[in-house]
Amino acid sequence: MTTTMTAGALRSTIPASERAERAERADFRVVAKAVRDAGLLERRVGFYVGVMIVLGVALVGLLVGAVLLGDSWFQLLIAAGLGIVFTQIAFIAHEASHRQVLKSGPANDRLGRILAAGVVGISHQWWMTKHSRHHANPNQIGRDPDIDIDTISFLPSDAKKARGIQRWVTQRQGWLFFPLLTFEGANLHVRSVLTLLERRPVVGRWLELGLIFTRFAVFFTFLFVIMPPLMALAFIAVQMAVFGVGMGASFAPNHKGMPTVGRDVKLDFFTKQVRTSRNIRGWGMSTLMGGLNYQVEHHLFPNMARPHLKAASEIVRAHCAQHNIPYTETNLVGAYASVVRYLNRVGLAARDPFDCPMLDARR
């Protein structure tokens, strides 16, 4: 059974006896045993090797194509292609950070750092720290960094604080969501580097700074050597924009518009992960979104290899249907529509306090 949920806060308003009964029904151990018995926690190294070979060939092919194309504005098509490839490589780095790719933890960490910092240009350690907090507390106010205010406000309390140009953006943030994502690629690069420069202990600080600096130095030098300066700048802008949209449009549908959890609310692991996550169904979604389309299962089993997520979803969905636990799944268009509606609803909190809602509704 598939259930679509509306956004709202999750609160512990259920009597203790009923909460205990529900927690027993939603016992994660039942699902975990079924998944383990089905062999779905085994690594799929061959799958990832194959994907990385394809991405490596695509990356080299695009760079060679840029050299052969030379002084032509068709280079912007190459730039868009690179944006897509870098997004896919970032997905592999994300999976390596979850220990999904290789059989040992240290090997996964090395692979994740090389791909994230050396190829994509984003700090692996920054991502690990931020993303680990998100997985532990999805959509929990004050604990999940992914719903902290940035350019976009994800909570009405943050929207109310918006001033100046940010307030104007916040009031329209749902409609501006995808245009704003074109800047998300640059935002990810800058924020991760600034984290590495903070005055606190950071694991692998100098190694990652060196990898990121070398990556950008080589990439930018390559572009400015093979094409005119203006074209090179346009190439960088398009590549960054496509990368930003690819990353943002893959991660945003998974939790945005789903219920939020109060800072001090205590929920059992299964309930918290399932009720705050949204799956995206449809052909090709696992490739397009790097396995993030199975967000419920990814949160329940963060070290599960991408090829096993579909089978795991059948087990989790059946368990939820049996115990009447909401399991949210929709297509990509429906998910984006939910995100836009939610962001616009949050943005209403940035309205001028002297506006009349009834008059606004008639405009």
KERO-562820 format. One record per residue (C-alpha): residue number from 1; y, z, x. Coordinates in Angstrom, 2 decimals, padded with zeros to 5 digits, always signed. Layout:
N
SITE_i_yy_zz_xx
SITE_NUM_Y_Z_X
...
This chain:
363
SITE_i_yy_zz_xx
SITE_1_+000.00_+000.00_+000.00
SITE_2_+003.44_-000.88_+001.28
SITE_3_+006.43_+001.21_+000.29
SITE_4_+010.08_+000.44_+000.91
SITE_5_+012.25_+003.50_+001.43
SITE_6_+015.98_+003.90_+001.05
SITE_7_+018.08_+005.57_+003.69
SITE_8_+018.83_+009.24_+003.37
SITE_9_+018.38_+012.53_+005.15
SITE_10_+014.98_+014.17_+005.46
SITE_11_+015.17_+017.86_+004.68
SITE_12_+012.59_+020.62_+004.44
SITE_13_+013.17_+021.37_+000.76
SITE_14_+009.47_+021.46_-000.15
SITE_15_+007.81_+024.86_-000.71
SITE_16_+005.94_+026.15_+002.32
SITE_17_+002.52_+025.94_+000.64
SITE_18_+003.07_+022.32_-000.36
SITE_19_+004.41_+021.45_+003.12
SITE_20_+001.28_+022.90_+004.67
SITE_21_-000.90_+020.89_+002.29
SITE_22_+000.98_+017.69_+003.06
SITE_23_+000.85_+018.36_+006.78
SITE_24_-002.91_+018.75_+006.52
SITE_25_-003.20_+015.46_+004.62
SITE_26_-001.05_+013.73_+007.22
SITE_27_-002.95_+015.31_+010.10
SITE_28_-002.38_+012.99_+013.04
SITE_29_-005.77_+013.89_+014.51
SITE_30_-007.56_+011.97_+011.76
SITE_31_-005.69_+008.76_+012.55
SITE_32_-005.88_+009.29_+016.31
SITE_33_-009.66_+009.67_+016.19
SITE_34_-010.06_+006.50_+014.16
SITE_35_-007.85_+004.60_+016.58
SITE_36_-009.65_+005.98_+019.62
SITE_37_-013.11_+005.26_+018.15
SITE_38_-012.02_+001.66_+017.52
SITE_39_-011.18_+001.27_+021.22
SITE_40_-007.52_+000.60_+020.52
SITE_41_-006.26_+002.80_+023.34
SITE_42_-007.86_+000.62_+026.02
SITE_43_-005.55_-001.32_+028.35
SITE_44_-005.25_-005.11_+028.06
SITE_45_-004.21_-005.99_+031.60
SITE_46_-005.34_-009.61_+031.25
SITE_47_-003.03_-010.13_+028.28
SITE_48_+000.01_-008.88_+030.19
SITE_49_-000.87_-010.84_+033.31
SITE_50_-001.01_-013.97_+031.18
SITE_51_+002.32_-013.23_+029.52
SITE_52_+004.01_-012.50_+032.86
SITE_53_+002.69_-015.75_+034.34
SITE_54_+004.10_-017.71_+031.39
SITE_55_+007.46_-015.93_+031.68
SITE_56_+007.52_-016.44_+035.45
SITE_57_+006.88_-020.17_+035.06
SITE_58_+009.56_-020.38_+032.34
SITE_59_+012.07_-018.52_+034.53
SITE_60_+011.46_-020.75_+037.57
SITE_61_+011.46_-023.87_+035.39
SITE_62_+014.84_-023.01_+033.87
SITE_63_+016.38_-022.29_+037.26
SITE_64_+015.03_-025.56_+038.69
SITE_65_+016.31_-027.32_+035.58
SITE_66_+019.77_-025.86_+036.20
SITE_67_+019.74_-027.25_+039.74
SITE_68_+018.66_-030.71_+038.60
SITE_69_+021.14_-030.78_+035.70
SITE_70_+024.12_-030.02_+037.92
SITE_71_+027.65_-030.51_+036.56
SITE_72_+026.87_-030.81_+032.85
SITE_73_+027.75_-028.68_+029.84
SITE_74_+024.13_-028.98_+028.79
SITE_75_+023.74_-026.12_+031.26
SITE_76_+024.61_-023.83_+028.35
SITE_77_+021.22_-024.68_+026.83
SITE_78_+019.61_-023.50_+030.08
SITE_79_+021.71_-020.34_+029.81
SITE_80_+020.44_-019.68_+026.28
SITE_81_+016.88_-020.22_+027.47
SITE_82_+017.40_-017.71_+030.29
SITE_83_+018.75_-015.20_+027.78
SITE_84_+015.51_-015.51_+025.81
SITE_85_+013.33_-015.22_+028.91
SITE_86_+015.20_-012.16_+030.19
SITE_87_+014.73_-010.56_+026.75
SITE_88_+011.00_-011.16_+026.92
SITE_89_+010.83_-009.75_+030.46
SITE_90_+012.74_-006.69_+029.23
SITE_91_+010.03_-006.22_+026.59
SITE_92_+007.37_-006.12_+029.33
SITE_93_+009.50_-003.61_+031.28
SITE_94_+009.73_-001.51_+028.11
SITE_95_+005.96_-001.61_+027.69
SITE_96_+005.43_-000.71_+031.34
SITE_97_+007.71_+002.29_+030.89
SITE_98_+005.33_+003.41_+028.12
SITE_99_+002.30_+002.98_+030.43
SITE_100_+000.97_+000.18_+028.21
SITE_101_+000.51_-002.55_+030.82
SITE_102_-001.44_-001.34_+033.85
SITE_103_-004.10_+001.35_+034.16
SITE_104_-002.22_+003.87_+036.31
SITE_105_+001.06_+005.62_+035.62
SITE_106_+002.65_+005.00_+039.04
SITE_107_+001.73_+001.31_+038.90
SITE_108_+003.38_+001.00_+035.49
SITE_109_+006.49_+002.76_+036.80
SITE_110_+006.75_+000.41_+039.77
SITE_111_+006.30_-002.64_+037.58
SITE_112_+008.83_-001.37_+035.05
SITE_113_+011.41_-000.67_+037.76
SITE_114_+010.97_-004.09_+039.40
SITE_115_+011.20_-005.98_+036.10
SITE_116_+014.04_-003.91_+034.62
SITE_117_+016.28_-003.46_+037.65
SITE_118_+015.23_-006.35_+039.89
SITE_119_+014.82_-009.12_+037.29
SITE_120_+016.75_-008.12_+034.15
SITE_121_+019.44_-006.02_+035.89
SITE_122_+019.12_-002.78_+033.90
SITE_123_+018.28_+000.68_+035.23
SITE_124_+014.67_+001.61_+034.57
SITE_125_+015.39_+005.33_+034.97
SITE_126_+018.29_+005.21_+032.51
SITE_127_+016.08_+003.48_+029.98
SITE_128_+013.20_+005.92_+030.53
SITE_129_+015.42_+008.98_+029.97
SITE_130_+017.22_+007.58_+026.93
SITE_131_+014.15_+006.06_+025.32
SITE_132_+011.97_+009.15_+025.81
SITE_133_+014.53_+011.23_+023.90
SITE_134_+014.52_+008.64_+021.12
SITE_135_+010.73_+008.66_+020.80
SITE_136_+010.62_+012.45_+020.62
SITE_137_+013.33_+012.64_+017.94
SITE_138_+013.69_+009.33_+016.05
SITE_139_+016.73_+009.30_+013.76
SITE_140_+017.28_+013.02_+014.29
SITE_141_+020.96_+013.90_+014.29
SITE_142_+022.17_+015.29_+017.59
SITE_143_+018.84_+014.58_+019.30
SITE_144_+018.25_+010.83_+019.11
SITE_145_+020.63_+009.00_+021.50
SITE_146_+020.06_+005.74_+019.61
SITE_147_+022.13_+006.98_+016.67
SITE_148_+024.95_+008.38_+018.80
SITE_149_+028.28_+006.65_+018.20
SITE_150_+029.00_+003.64_+020.39
SITE_151_+031.02_+000.70_+019.11
SITE_152_+029.08_+001.11_+015.86
SITE_153_+028.81_+004.36_+013.90
SITE_154_+025.35_+005.13_+012.55
SITE_155_+026.33_+008.34_+010.75
SITE_156_+029.13_+008.92_+008.20
SITE_157_+030.32_+011.94_+010.20
SITE_158_+030.94_+009.66_+013.19
SITE_159_+032.55_+006.95_+011.06
SITE_160_+035.13_+009.44_+009.79
SITE_161_+036.30_+010.03_+013.37
SITE_162_+037.08_+006.36_+014.02
SITE_163_+040.71_+005.54_+014.81
SITE_164_+042.74_+002.43_+015.62
SITE_165_+040.83_-000.79_+016.25
SITE_166_+037.52_+001.08_+016.18
SITE_167_+038.28_+002.25_+012.65
SITE_168_+038.94_-001.34_+011.57
SITE_169_+035.62_-002.39_+013.12
SITE_170_+033.77_+000.56_+011.57
SITE_171_+034.93_-000.31_+008.08
SITE_172_+033.35_-003.76_+008.48
SITE_173_+030.59_-002.92_+010.94
SITE_174_+027.71_-004.23_+008.84
SITE_175_+029.16_-007.74_+008.67
SITE_176_+030.25_-007.54_+012.31
SITE_177_+026.86_-006.29_+013.51
SITE_178_+025.47_-009.59_+014.81
SITE_179_+028.75_-010.81_+016.36
SITE_180_+029.02_-007.44_+018.14
SITE_181_+025.50_-007.87_+019.51
SITE_182_+026.75_-010.74_+021.67
SITE_183_+028.40_-008.04_+023.80
SITE_184_+025.36_-005.76_+023.84
SITE_185_+023.84_-007.41_+026.92
SITE_186_+026.90_-006.62_+029.04
SITE_187_+027.02_-003.15_+027.49
SITE_188_+023.43_-002.41_+028.55
SITE_189_+024.09_-003.54_+032.12
SITE_190_+027.28_-001.49_+032.45
SITE_191_+025.99_+001.69_+030.83
SITE_192_+022.83_+001.76_+032.91
SITE_193_+024.74_+001.30_+036.18
SITE_194_+027.29_+003.98_+035.23
SITE_195_+024.37_+006.37_+034.62
SITE_196_+023.07_+005.69_+038.11
SITE_197_+026.52_+006.56_+039.50
SITE_198_+026.76_+009.93_+037.75
SITE_199_+027.02_+013.10_+039.84
SITE_200_+023.59_+014.47_+039.00
SITE_201_+020.08_+013.95_+040.34
SITE_202_+018.71_+010.53_+039.34
SITE_203_+015.20_+009.44_+040.30
SITE_204_+015.28_+006.19_+042.27
SITE_205_+019.08_+005.98_+042.18
SITE_206_+019.62_+003.98_+045.39
SITE_207_+016.56_+001.80_+044.96
SITE_208_+017.67_+000.76_+041.48
SITE_209_+021.29_+000.24_+042.52
SITE_210_+020.07_-001.93_+045.36
SITE_211_+017.80_-003.96_+043.08
SITE_212_+020.50_-004.43_+040.45
SITE_213_+023.17_-005.37_+043.00
SITE_214_+020.84_-007.86_+044.70
SITE_215_+019.81_-009.36_+041.37
SITE_216_+023.39_-010.04_+040.27
SITE_217_+024.55_-011.15_+043.73
SITE_218_+021.74_-013.72_+043.99
SITE_219_+022.07_-014.89_+040.38
SITE_220_+025.84_-015.29_+040.41
SITE_221_+025.86_-016.96_+043.85
SITE_222_+023.21_-019.40_+042.62
SITE_223_+025.30_-020.33_+039.58
SITE_224_+028.60_-020.76_+041.42
SITE_225_+026.92_-022.93_+044.06
SITE_226_+025.28_-025.39_+041.65
SITE_227_+028.09_-025.74_+039.08
SITE_228_+031.90_-025.55_+038.80
SITE_229_+033.42_-022.05_+038.41
SITE_230_+034.46_-022.46_+034.75
SITE_231_+031.03_-023.74_+033.82
SITE_232_+029.37_-020.90_+035.73
SITE_233_+031.45_-018.34_+033.83
SITE_234_+030.54_-019.99_+030.52
SITE_235_+026.88_-020.00_+031.61
SITE_236_+027.00_-016.25_+032.30
SITE_237_+028.72_-015.56_+028.96
SITE_238_+026.12_-017.50_+026.96
SITE_239_+023.19_-015.98_+028.84
SITE_240_+024.57_-012.46_+028.29
SITE_241_+025.29_-013.13_+024.61
SITE_242_+021.80_-014.46_+023.88
SITE_243_+020.24_-011.56_+025.80
SITE_244_+022.36_-009.04_+023.85
SITE_245_+021.46_-010.53_+020.49
SITE_246_+017.80_-010.72_+021.47
SITE_247_+017.65_-007.08_+022.50
SITE_248_+019.78_-005.67_+019.69
SITE_249_+018.18_-007.75_+016.96
SITE_250_+014.72_-006.60_+018.10
SITE_251_+015.42_-002.87_+018.31
SITE_252_+017.87_-002.36_+015.42
SITE_253_+015.56_-003.20_+012.46
SITE_254_+013.05_-000.56_+013.50
SITE_255_+015.03_+002.55_+012.52
SITE_256_+018.51_+001.65_+011.29
SITE_257_+018.76_+002.24_+007.55
SITE_258_+015.71_+004.51_+007.55
SITE_259_+015.99_+008.23_+006.66
SITE_260_+017.80_+010.47_+009.13
SITE_261_+016.60_+013.96_+010.03
SITE_262_+018.85_+017.00_+010.26
SITE_263_+019.26_+018.47_+013.73
SITE_264_+017.34_+021.68_+012.97
SITE_265_+014.78_+020.26_+010.54
SITE_266_+011.16_+020.69_+011.63
SITE_267_+008.71_+017.96_+010.65
SITE_268_+005.13_+017.39_+011.74
SITE_269_+004.69_+014.56_+014.25
SITE_270_+003.03_+012.10_+011.89
SITE_271_+005.58_+012.50_+009.08
SITE_272_+008.55_+012.25_+011.42
SITE_273_+007.36_+009.11_+013.17
SITE_274_+006.14_+007.25_+010.07
SITE_275_+009.00_+008.03_+007.70
SITE_276_+011.78_+007.13_+010.14
SITE_277_+010.25_+003.82_+011.29
SITE_278_+010.08_+000.35_+009.73
SITE_279_+007.53_-002.36_+010.49
SITE_280_+008.39_-006.08_+010.41
SITE_281_+005.71_-008.39_+009.06
SITE_282_+005.49_-012.13_+009.55
SITE_283_+003.94_-014.79_+011.75
SITE_284_+005.02_-014.70_+015.40
SITE_285_+006.85_-011.38_+015.09
SITE_286_+004.82_-009.74_+017.89
SITE_287_+005.98_-012.40_+020.32
SITE_288_+009.54_-012.56_+019.02
SITE_289_+009.98_-008.77_+019.11
SITE_290_+007.69_-007.84_+021.97
SITE_291_+005.40_-005.76_+019.73
SITE_292_+008.32_-003.78_+018.32
SITE_293_+007.54_-005.19_+014.89
SITE_294_+004.77_-002.56_+014.73
SITE_295_+007.27_+000.24_+015.20
SITE_296_+005.33_+002.84_+013.19
SITE_297_+002.23_+002.41_+015.35
SITE_298_+004.30_+002.15_+018.54
SITE_299_+005.83_+005.54_+017.80
SITE_300_+002.49_+007.11_+016.93
SITE_301_+000.77_+005.63_+020.00
SITE_302_+003.53_+004.77_+022.50
SITE_303_+001.04_+003.87_+025.26
SITE_304_-000.95_+001.44_+023.09
SITE_305_-001.09_-002.13_+024.41
SITE_306_+000.67_-004.73_+022.28
SITE_307_-002.49_-006.67_+021.26
SITE_308_-003.98_-003.53_+019.63
SITE_309_-001.01_-002.67_+017.42
SITE_310_-002.01_-004.93_+014.53
SITE_311_-005.45_-003.34_+014.20
SITE_312_-003.92_+000.13_+014.49
SITE_313_-001.48_-000.71_+011.68
SITE_314_-004.39_-001.33_+009.32
SITE_315_-005.77_+002.15_+010.05
SITE_316_-002.39_+003.86_+009.70
SITE_317_-001.49_+001.95_+006.54
SITE_318_-004.81_+002.87_+004.91
SITE_319_-004.32_+006.54_+005.81
SITE_320_-000.81_+006.54_+004.35
SITE_321_-001.99_+004.84_+001.16
SITE_322_-004.83_+007.34_+000.76
SITE_323_-002.47_+010.32_+001.04
SITE_324_+000.56_+008.76_-000.71
SITE_325_+002.68_+008.82_+002.45
SITE_326_+005.56_+006.30_+002.50
SITE_327_+004.85_+003.43_+004.92
SITE_328_+007.75_+001.00_+005.24
SITE_329_+007.10_-002.65_+006.00
SITE_330_+009.22_-005.71_+005.25
SITE_331_+010.00_-009.17_+006.56
SITE_332_+012.67_-009.80_+009.19
SITE_333_+015.32_-011.02_+006.75
SITE_334_+014.76_-008.00_+004.51
SITE_335_+015.03_-005.67_+007.49
SITE_336_+018.30_-007.21_+008.67
SITE_337_+019.69_-007.03_+005.12
SITE_338_+018.83_-003.32_+005.01
SITE_339_+020.54_-002.74_+008.35
SITE_340_+023.71_-004.55_+007.26
SITE_341_+023.86_-002.68_+003.94
SITE_342_+023.33_+000.65_+005.68
SITE_343_+026.00_+000.04_+008.32
SITE_344_+028.50_-001.05_+005.69
SITE_345_+027.71_+002.05_+003.64
SITE_346_+028.26_+004.26_+006.68
SITE_347_+031.46_+002.35_+007.44
SITE_348_+032.94_+003.42_+004.09
SITE_349_+033.42_+006.88_+005.61
SITE_350_+036.15_+005.33_+007.79
SITE_351_+038.14_+004.42_+004.67
SITE_352_+041.75_+005.59_+004.43
SITE_353_+041.47_+009.05_+002.78
SITE_354_+044.34_+008.06_+000.44
SITE_355_+042.55_+004.96_-000.82
SITE_356_+041.41_+005.05_-004.43
SITE_357_+037.68_+004.16_-004.59
SITE_358_+037.99_+002.96_-008.20
SITE_359_+040.81_+000.56_-007.32
SITE_360_+038.92_-000.64_-004.24
SITE_361_+035.91_-001.40_-006.39
SITE_362_+038.05_-003.65_-008.62
SITE_363_+039.63_-005.61_-005.75
